[in-house]
Amino acid sequence: MLPEGERQPALIMYCELHTRSAFSFLSSGSQPQRLAERAAELNIKTVALIDRDTVAGAVRFHFEAREQGITPIIGAELTMEDGSLLPLVPMTLAGYQNLSRLITTIKLRHRKGEHFATRKDIEEHSSSLLCFTGGADGFLHRGIKNGNGIADLAWLNYVFEKRLYVELQRHHLRHEEAINQSLIGLAHKLRLPYFASNGVYYADHHDRELFDVFTCIRNHTNIYDAGKLLSENSERYLKNEQQMRQLFEDMPEAIERTNEIASRVDFSMDELSYKFPDYAVPPGETVSSVLRAKAIERSHERYRDKSWPIRSQVIPRLEKEFRIIEMKKLAGYFLQVCDISDFCKTNKILSQGRGSAANSVVCYALGITAVDPIQHKLLFERFLSEKYEQYPDIDIDLPSGDDRERVIQHVYNTWGRRSSGMTANVICYRGKSAIREVGKTFGFDADELGRLSKINSHYEIFKGDELNKRLKEAGFDPAANKRLQHFADLYTRILDFPRHLGQHSGGMVISMGQLDGMVPLEPASMPDRSIIQWDKDDCEALKIVKIDLLGLGMMAVLRDTIELIKENHGVEMGLYKIPHDDEKVYEALQTGDTVGMFQVESRAQIAFLPKAKPANFYDIVVQVAIIRPGPIVGNMLHAYIKRRQGIEPVTYPHPSLEPVLKRTMGVPLFQEQLLKMAMDIANFTGSEAEELRRAMGFKTPRPQDGKDRPKPPRRHDPEQHSARCPGTDRRVHKSLRQLRLPRIARFQLCPSGLRIRIFHRPLPCRIHGRDVQQLSARILLSRDACKRRTAARVAFSGD
């Protein structure tokens, strides 16, 4: 008991200030998300991710850590001239910008993969950065081994005055403890603070094996010849506070100082504010007024030959879009894309905007897209809405080859090499690459690797019992071969780990000022190109807008066709002038005579066309959309055909869905329909419906590190979806409220109705006064339900 009047001393928590993730590429055995999860399990409140020469995993780590309730710290280890590493951590936004520009500087002046920082680079970018001396591969460790420890530490102290910390690590290694004693002596001599870390390379003990596999891959060897290249033990995992206090029992101040260091970091990835580049406007004008004037002026040419019912809607539709664009401050973005489109026209490069941008009359008027959204009744809300929080994503198709490269170089030259860059593409280990790399690590010969690599196709990945079955078919016996069992385990765990950064097919980011102050840039494999260190999903998470400049071989064919028409017939043709009611086109489509016709030339399309018999432009849209894996697997194709041919009547799961599904005969096919269904039936807000759409379209599986670690459902307000939508029966919404839908449920669209996958136990539900069972509704507990959640599927069919 403490004497009366005295308070219990505040408990000082341990913070892990030096972890490395798989985005250090072959130098870690855990994904950044797994590190955050494990830290939460160990009740570590603050964790620093310090990857090698990159912040490529920072966005994923940041959002996962925030979701897990821990404070993320972002930093990077810089490779020095002698090959050692210098860990740097930003204290403020200015410090992060310095770090980002430092990485960019050392990356861009070297060839890909051959970068290093000089002392001058460190001195010029040291402001607002904390510096750690690092672990066994650290800059100061190298100096001590070379007899220059005091001089190197003095230089670091000079550059990072009062921002330098000596790092101590203990992994039960005798030679490491000798270095620690030297570090403590130098710290006392220069009166520098020291702290404890575990130099984490992986989250769990068992991930050490995966780390050793990556070590072998990095050094082009196998586990039998790797020798001292492999880890000496398995101690570089995330340890809890008690374990760290036991390790540093003789130096409790080293543990306590981690909290002090963490408190000095006042930077979060949320502070990064993306801004469009400045757009020059005449005096007295604004960006919005210039966009308005340009769009209205060009709309006269676009709609000159249209019928009056269409022309009468142009100005009201433009005004509606102008209001939302101005509210979201996106006028500059549209003008930038318009400039790229104008550059293409000036240089006779055929270009066309695609995707949801075709829903915008502004894009059509400016000449970015070639499809009239008024004539085809396209919803602008699918592209941009005041209810949605997402930024627009305009994709521009260009002829493949030199024409596209000219446009890309135009963007670089117009906005600068440090203010523009292509988004990265995180190349991950998939079936064949994972098998070959892990197989080489286990010493399989060329013949065995060839047989193993045939197990998986490009589209199929087998695990567990199915993998063992395939191995037996290939002539292997997993049950009698321990090496093969170990190989299968590690092969499964390595899947979806990042392998290296590639470049996106065409996504470009342009930022006001210097883009390298937000994200580091590095050279691409192709000459005269640079990429940012984040992929499109990371950019989307941080609300960074990209422009996709995509190469399409058919665009070159269309370009040549338009030129031939002009030369031989004297007709000035453009993509937006192509008629949509040519009878001969529909005759060819209905008979399946489409060899050489882009988008409808596959065997599946040719077989489907005579059954669907498209008679107008929207039928062609449906035709292209329905021959996809999603609709086919969801049994939508057969349902649509039967309804199209009159074999099956057109029905709707509920009368309120008829306006949404009428044009597709009650079969949901498009993402716009998903948005409307989520908002009308589940009463999702616009932003929640958009998040649901993205979740359903997200193809990259969440890394599991070989284990099933489903997340618990987020807490939600039971009244979140309680408001009644106009025109929908009150009892339906009451029933939906009883289901306690989470903030984001998982929908599965099918011809028979709308399936909603939820993560809470459903309460008894009645619709129109009848039990759900009387409506053929089914509640099925999922086989993979785990302790932290109960998954259920509710399918509504009938009225």
QUINORHU-V404038 format. One record per pair of residues at least 6 apart in sequence whose C-alpha atoms are under 7 Angstrom apart, sorted by the first residue. I is the first residue (numbers start at 0). J is the second residue. D is the distance in whole Angstrom. If there is no record, write none. Layout:
i->[I I]
j->[J J]
d->[D D]
//
This chain:
i->[11 11 12 13 13 13 13 13 13 14 14 14 14 14 14 15 15 15 15 16 16 16 17 17 17 17 17 17 18 18 18 18 18 18 19 19 19 19 19 19 20 20 20 20 20 20 20 21 21 21 21 21 21 21 22 22 22 22 23 23 24 24 24 25 25 25 26 26 26 27 27 27 28 28 28 28 28 28 29 29 29 31 31 31 32 32 32 33 34 35 35 35 36 37 39 39 41 43 44 44 45 45 45 46 46 46 47 47 47 48 48 48 49 49 49 49 49 50 50 51 51 51 52 52 52 52 52 53 54 54 55 55 57 58 61 61 64 64 73 74 74 74 75 75 75 76 76 76 76 77 77 77 77 78 78 78 78 79 79 79 80 80 80 83 83 83 83 84 84 84 85 85 85 85 85 86 86 86 86 87 87 87 87 88 88 88 89 89 89 89 89 90 90 90 90 90 90 90 91 91 91 91 92 93 94 94 94 96 96 97 98 99 99 99 99 99 100 100 100 101 101 102 103 103 103 103 105 105 105 106 106 106 107 107 110 111 111 111 122 125 125 129 129 130 130 130 130 131 131 131 131 132 132 132 132 132 133 134 134 134 139 139 139 142 142 149 156 164 164 164 164 165 165 165 165 166 166 166 166 167 167 167 167 168 168 168 168 169 169 169 170 186 193 194 194 194 194 195 195 197 198 199 199 199 200 200 201 201 201 201 202 202 203 203 204 204 207 209 211 211 212 212 214 215 215 215 215 216 216 220 221 221 221 221 222 222 244 244 271 273 273 274 274 275 275 275 275 275 276 276 276 276 277 278 280 286 286 287 287 290 290 294 294 294 297 297 298 301 302 309 309 317 317 323 323 324 337 337 340 340 343 343 348 349 349 349 349 350 350 350 351 351 351 351 351 352 352 352 352 352 352 353 353 353 354 355 355 356 356 356 357 357 357 358 358 358 358 358 359 359 360 362 363 363 363 369 369 370 381 382 383 386 386 387 387 387 388 390 390 392 392 392 393 393 394 394 394 395 395 395 396 396 396 396 397 397 397 397 397 397 398 398 398 398 398 399 399 399 403 411 417 417 417 418 418 418 418 418 418 418 419 419 419 419 419 420 420 420 420 420 420 421 421 421 421 421 421 421 421 421 422 422 422 422 422 422 422 422 422 422 423 423 423 423 423 423 423 423 423 424 424 424 424 424 425 425 425 425 425 426 426 426 426 426 427 427 427 427 428 428 428 428 428 428 429 429 430 430 430 431 431 433 433 433 434 434 434 435 435 437 437 438 438 441 450 454 455 462 467 470 477 477 491 492 492 495 502 502 504 505 505 505 506 506 506 506 507 507 507 508 508 508 518 518 519 519 520 520 520 520 521 521 521 522 522 522 523 523 561 564 565 579 580 585 585 587 588 589 589 589 589 590 591 591 591 591 593 593 593 594 598 599 599 604 610 611 611 613 625 625 630 630 633 635 635 635 638 639 639 641 642 642 642 649 649 650 651 651 652 652 652 652 652 652 653 653 655 655 656 659 659 660 660 666 667 670 674 674 674 677 677 678 678 678 679 681 681 682 682 682 683 687 691 711 711 712 712 715 715 717 718 720 721 721 723 723 730 730 731 734 734 734 737 737 738 738 738 739 740 741 744 744 744 745 745 745 746 746 746 747 747 747 748 751 752 752 752 753 753 754 754 754 754 755 755 755 756 756 756 757 757 757 758 758 758 758 759 759 759 760 764 764 765 774 774 775 776 776 776 776 777 777 778 778 778 779 779 780 780 780 781 781 784]
j->[255 258 258 43 240 254 255 257 258 43 44 45 46 257 258 45 46 47 196 46 47 196 47 48 49 196 198 199 47 48 49 198 199 200 27 48 49 50 199 200 27 28 29 30 31 50 200 27 28 29 30 31 496 497 50 55 56 497 50 51 497 498 499 213 214 217 210 213 214 200 201 210 200 201 206 207 209 210 201 202 206 56 59 60 59 60 63 202 202 60 63 64 67 202 67 69 239 239 69 70 69 70 71 70 71 72 71 72 73 72 73 74 73 74 75 76 86 75 76 75 76 77 75 76 77 78 102 75 75 532 532 533 73 537 71 268 70 71 88 87 88 89 86 87 88 84 85 86 87 84 85 86 116 84 85 115 116 115 116 117 115 116 117 136 137 138 141 136 137 138 131 132 133 137 138 130 131 132 133 128 129 130 131 128 129 130 95 127 128 129 264 127 128 129 263 264 265 266 127 264 265 266 266 127 126 127 128 516 517 124 124 515 516 517 518 519 515 516 519 120 124 519 515 519 520 521 114 115 116 114 521 522 521 522 522 522 523 524 158 158 159 162 163 159 162 163 164 163 164 165 166 138 139 164 165 166 166 166 168 198 148 151 152 148 151 185 163 191 192 193 194 186 192 193 194 193 194 195 196 179 194 195 196 195 196 197 198 175 176 197 234 192 253 253 254 256 257 253 254 235 235 235 236 237 235 236 207 235 236 237 236 237 236 237 233 236 233 489 229 230 437 440 229 221 222 225 440 436 440 440 439 440 441 442 440 441 251 254 517 510 543 510 511 331 332 509 510 511 509 510 511 512 511 331 286 330 331 325 330 330 334 361 364 365 364 365 364 364 310 373 374 360 361 384 385 330 365 367 350 367 349 350 402 397 398 554 558 395 396 397 367 368 369 395 396 367 368 393 394 395 396 368 394 395 394 381 382 362 382 393 368 370 372 372 377 378 379 382 372 379 372 368 369 370 371 574 575 575 671 391 391 685 686 685 686 689 686 542 544 544 545 546 546 547 546 547 548 547 548 549 548 549 550 551 403 548 549 550 551 554 550 551 552 554 555 550 551 552 550 419 513 514 515 509 510 511 512 513 514 515 507 508 509 510 514 507 508 509 529 530 531 502 503 505 506 507 508 529 530 531 502 503 506 507 508 530 531 533 534 535 500 501 502 503 530 531 532 533 534 500 501 502 503 534 497 499 500 501 534 497 498 499 500 501 495 496 497 498 493 494 495 496 497 498 494 495 455 457 460 452 455 490 493 494 451 452 490 448 452 486 490 448 486 486 473 469 461 491 477 476 483 484 705 704 705 702 523 530 549 547 548 549 545 546 547 548 545 546 547 544 545 546 531 532 531 532 529 530 531 532 529 530 531 528 529 530 529 530 572 570 571 616 615 613 614 593 608 608 609 612 613 609 605 606 608 609 599 600 605 600 623 605 623 626 640 640 643 619 636 668 636 668 749 666 749 750 750 664 666 647 648 649 664 664 665 665 657 665 751 752 795 796 797 798 797 798 726 727 676 672 675 666 667 750 748 692 688 689 692 683 688 684 685 688 724 720 735 720 722 724 720 743 743 787 788 758 788 741 742 739 736 736 732 736 729 732 766 767 766 764 765 766 762 764 761 762 764 761 757 757 755 756 757 755 756 757 754 755 756 753 754 755 754 796 794 795 796 794 795 792 793 794 795 792 793 794 791 792 793 790 791 792 788 789 790 791 788 789 790 789 770 771 771 796 797 796 793 794 795 796 793 794 791 792 793 791 792 790 791 792 790 791 790]
d->[6 7 7 7 5 6 7 6 6 6 7 5 6 5 6 7 5 6 6 6 5 6 6 6 6 6 5 6 6 5 6 6 4 6 6 6 6 5 6 5 5 7 6 5 5 6 7 5 6 5 5 7 7 7 7 6 6 6 5 5 7 6 6 5 6 6 7 7 7 5 6 5 6 5 6 6 5 4 5 6 7 6 7 5 6 5 6 7 5 7 6 5 7 6 6 7 6 7 5 6 6 5 6 6 5 6 6 4 6 6 5 6 6 5 4 6 7 5 6 6 5 6 6 6 5 7 6 6 7 7 5 5 6 6 6 7 6 6 7 6 4 6 6 6 7 6 5 4 6 5 5 6 7 5 7 5 6 5 5 6 6 6 6 6 5 5 7 6 5 5 7 6 6 6 6 6 5 7 6 6 6 5 6 6 5 6 5 6 5 6 7 6 6 7 6 4 5 6 6 7 5 5 6 7 6 4 5 4 6 5 7 6 6 7 6 5 5 6 6 7 6 6 7 5 5 6 6 6 6 5 5 7 5 6 7 6 7 7 6 7 7 5 6 7 6 5 6 6 5 6 6 6 6 7 5 5 6 7 7 7 6 6 7 5 6 7 6 7 5 5 7 7 6 4 6 6 5 6 7 6 6 5 6 6 5 5 7 7 7 7 6 7 6 4 6 6 6 5 6 6 6 5 5 6 6 6 7 7 5 7 5 5 5 7 6 6 6 7 6 7 7 6 7 5 7 7 6 7 7 7 6 4 6 6 6 6 7 7 7 7 6 6 5 7 6 7 5 5 7 5 4 7 6 6 6 6 6 6 5 6 7 6 6 5 6 6 5 6 6 7 6 6 6 7 6 6 6 6 7 6 6 7 6 6 7 7 6 6 6 5 6 5 6 5 5 5 4 7 5 4 6 7 5 6 7 6 5 7 6 6 6 6 6 5 5 6 5 6 6 5 6 6 6 7 6 6 4 6 6 6 6 5 6 5 4 7 6 7 6 7 7 7 6 6 6 4 6 6 5 6 6 5 6 6 6 7 6 5 6 6 5 5 6 5 5 4 5 5 6 6 5 6 6 6 5 7 6 4 4 7 7 6 4 6 6 6 6 7 6 5 6 7 7 7 6 4 6 6 4 6 6 5 6 6 7 6 5 6 5 6 6 6 5 5 6 6 6 5 4 6 5 5 5 5 6 6 5 6 6 6 5 5 6 6 5 5 4 5 7 5 5 6 6 6 6 6 6 7 6 5 6 6 7 6 7 6 6 6 6 7 6 6 7 7 6 6 7 7 6 7 6 6 7 5 5 7 7 6 7 5 5 5 6 5 4 6 5 5 6 6 5 6 6 7 6 6 6 5 4 6 5 6 6 6 4 6 5 6 6 6 6 6 7 7 6 7 6 6 5 5 6 5 5 7 6 6 6 5 7 5 7 7 7 7 7 6 6 6 6 7 6 7 6 6 6 6 6 7 6 5 6 6 7 6 6 6 6 5 7 5 7 5 5 6 7 5 7 6 7 6 7 6 6 5 6 7 5 7 7 6 6 6 7 7 6 6 7 5 7 7 6 7 6 6 6 6 7 6 6 6 7 7 7 6 6 6 6 6 6 6 6 6 6 7 5 6 7 7 7 7 7 6 5 6 5 6 6 4 6 6 5 6 6 6 7 6 5 6 6 7 6 4 7 6 6 7 6 5 7 6 6 7 6 6 5 7 7 6 7 6 7 6 6 6 6 6 7 5 5 6 6 6 6 6 5 6 6 6 5 7 6 6 6]
//
